[in-house]
């Protein structure tokens, strides 16, 4: 009987130790980020309102507070080009042919990158509608209008007869 009591006592002691370690571990893990500490700082409503107000004013001003904003993209311009004319792009300009038919004007350095299809369009290829075309250099690359065309343009360009 004594042996059974000793075994029962040993089991209870070991069980109590395991429960203590388990509960202690859970308490220690949850107490690493106490509210108000550096890991979990408290902020006031006025601080949050002020931060939101500053962000809103930056969005409204769109970086036009007297300093240039390098993140702002140039706007898209809708250009109508009559049949037979050429739309010539400068370095970094982007075109999207919206309507009409046009052919690619390439150069000795290469064609025109079609970013939508992921390929290079050679000289005299048919310009695909609604594809983003990028012009890497100012070397007379562009589009030749077979019919009247409408093109969305971002960047510098010229229309030549």
N, C-alpha and C positions, 0 to 999 in steps of 0.2 A: 504494500500500500504506500509505503514511504517512497518507493521508486516511482510510482505513478504520480504522486504529488510533486516530486522533484522534476519529472518530465513536463508535467502540466505547468509548473511555475516557470521552467525554462522556456517553454513555448510562449507563454504570456509575456515574458520579458522581451523575447526576440520580436514578437508581434508588436508590442508597445514601441520598441525602438524603430521598427520599420514604419509604423504609422507616424511617429514623431518626425522621422526624416522626410517622409512624403509631405506632411503638412508644412514643415519648416521650409522645404524646397519651394513649395507653391507660394508661400508667403514672401520668401526672398525674391522670387521671380517677379511677383506682382508689385513689389515695392521699389523696383529700380527706377521707375519714372514717376516720382511723387508729384502731384499737382503743385505747380508753382516753382518746380526745380528747373535747372537748365535744360533738362531733357523734355519737360512738359510745362513750358511757361504759360502763365495766365495772362490774358490780354483783356483790356476793357473794350466795351462797345464803342467808345469814342475813338480808340485807336484803330479799330477795324473800319469804322465809318470814314476816318481821315485817310486811311490807306486806299479804300475804294474810291474816294473822291479824287485823290491824286491820280490813280490809274484812269479814271473816267476822263479827267481833264487832258491827260496825255493822249488818249484815244481821240477825243474831240479835236485837239489841236493837230493831230496826225504829224507830230514832229515839226510843226511850222512855228516854233517859238523863236525864230531868228537864226537857229542853227540848222544846217542841212541834215536831213535824216537819210542816211545811206540805205536804210531798209525799205524805203518806200519805192515801189515799182512804178515805172512810167505808165501812163494811162494808155489804153487801147484807143486807136483812132480808126474810124470806119472810112475807108477810101474807096471811091468809085473810079474805076479805070476804064476808059473807052476801048473798044476793040482795036487791035493793032498797036496800042501803046505798050510801053514797058514800065514796070514798077521796079525800080532799082533800090536795093537795100544797102545800108551801111553796116559796119561791123557790129555784131550783137543784136541786130534787129530781128524781130519775129513776125511772121505772117501766118494768117489763117484764111484760106480761100473760102468764102462763105457762099458765093454763087457765081455762075458763069464757068467758062472753060479757059484754061491758061496752060502754058508750057513753062518748064523750068529753064532759066538762063543760068548755065554753069559758067565756070571759068577754067583756065588752064590748071589752076590749083585743085580743082575738083568740082563736084556737084553741090547740091544743097541738102543738108541733113534734115530728114523727116523724123522728128522726135516722136511722133505718134506711132509710126510703123517701125522705128528703130533701124532705118536704113538710109543710105545716101542716094538721092535722086540725081541721075546724070543729066547733062545738057539735053534739051529737047524732050525730056520725059513729060508726060502729062502730070500736071500738078493735082494732087488729090484734094478733094473738098474736105473741109473740117479737120485737117491735119495741121499740127503745129510745125512750121518750118523755121529753121534757125539759119542765119547768115553769119558765118564766122569771120569773114573779112570784108573789107570795102574794096572789092575787085570786080564791080559791075555785075554781080550775081543778082538775080531777081526773078520776076515773072513776066512773061509776054502774054498779053490778053488776046485770046482767039475770038472771044465775044466780049461784050461788056461784062466786067467782073466787079464784085464787091469783096474787099479784103479787109480784115481786121489787122491793124499794124501796131506793133509796140516797138518804138525806136525811130531812128531817122531813116528817111526814104526820099526818093524823087520820082516823079512821073515824067517819062520822056515820050514824045510822040513817035 
